[in-house]
Amino acid sequence: MKIQAEVSLYPLRTPRLSEAIDKFLDRIRRPGLLVEVTPMSTRIEGESNEMFKALRDAFETVAAGEDVVLTATMSNACPLGR
């Protein structure tokens, strides 16, 4: 099933936010997923299995070394329009 998500990663207790965010973005960018980065969140579109794998991998990678909060809103009815 094709789904869409809007996710935001919030690194905690660190002066350098971009390192965790960049690491997270590197892990969710993979074939089959459309990724659109905005100033406040990231929008992702793709097959649900691939998206959930990418999000789990990205979160676990970042969370292994830093305290973070990840918020996600998912839908099967809100295409990115591509």
C-alpha positions as CSV (number, residue, x, y, z in Angstrom):
1,M,0.0,0.0,0.0
2,K,1.3,3.5,-0.9
3,I,1.3,5.9,2.1
4,Q,2.6,9.3,2.9
5,A,4.2,10.6,6.1
6,E,5.3,13.9,7.6
7,V,8.0,13.4,10.2
8,S,10.0,15.7,12.4
9,L,13.1,14.7,14.4
10,Y,14.0,16.7,17.5
11,P,17.5,16.1,18.9
12,L,17.7,16.8,22.7
13,R,20.5,18.0,24.9
14,T,22.9,18.8,22.1
15,P,24.2,22.1,20.7
16,R,24.5,20.7,17.2
17,L,21.0,19.8,15.9
18,S,22.0,19.3,12.3
19,E,24.3,16.3,12.9
20,A,21.4,14.1,14.1
21,I,19.0,15.4,11.5
22,D,21.5,14.9,8.6
23,K,22.2,11.4,9.8
24,F,18.4,10.7,10.0
25,L,17.8,12.1,6.5
26,D,20.7,10.0,5.1
27,R,19.1,6.8,6.4
28,I,15.5,7.5,5.1
29,R,16.7,8.4,1.6
30,R,16.5,5.1,-0.4
31,P,15.1,3.9,-3.7
32,G,11.3,3.8,-3.9
33,L,10.8,6.6,-1.4
34,L,10.1,10.2,-2.4
35,V,11.6,12.5,0.2
36,E,10.9,16.2,0.5
37,V,12.7,18.2,3.2
38,T,11.1,21.4,4.4
39,P,12.3,23.8,7.1
40,M,10.1,22.2,9.8
41,S,9.5,18.6,8.7
42,T,10.2,16.0,6.1
43,R,7.5,14.5,3.8
44,I,7.9,10.9,2.6
45,E,5.9,8.9,0.1
46,G,6.2,5.3,-0.8
47,E,5.2,1.7,-0.1
48,S,4.4,1.2,3.5
49,N,6.8,-1.7,4.1
50,E,9.7,0.3,2.7
51,M,8.8,3.5,4.6
52,F,8.4,1.7,7.9
53,K,11.8,0.0,7.4
54,A,13.4,3.3,6.5
55,L,11.9,5.1,9.5
56,R,12.9,2.3,11.9
57,D,16.4,2.1,10.6
58,A,16.9,5.9,10.7
59,F,15.4,6.3,14.2
60,E,17.5,3.4,15.6
61,T,20.7,4.7,14.0
62,V,20.3,8.2,15.4
63,A,18.8,7.1,18.8
64,A,21.8,4.8,19.4
65,G,24.0,7.8,19.9
66,E,21.7,10.6,20.9
67,D,18.5,11.5,22.7
68,V,15.9,12.3,20.1
69,V,12.1,12.7,19.7
70,L,10.5,11.6,16.4
71,T,7.0,12.6,15.5
72,A,5.2,11.1,12.5
73,T,1.8,11.5,10.9
74,M,0.9,8.9,8.3
75,S,-1.9,8.7,5.7
76,N,-3.0,6.7,2.8
77,A,-5.1,9.6,1.4
78,C,-2.7,12.6,1.1
79,P,-0.4,12.3,-1.9
80,L,2.5,14.6,-2.3
81,G,1.2,15.5,-5.7
82,R,4.0,14.1,-7.8
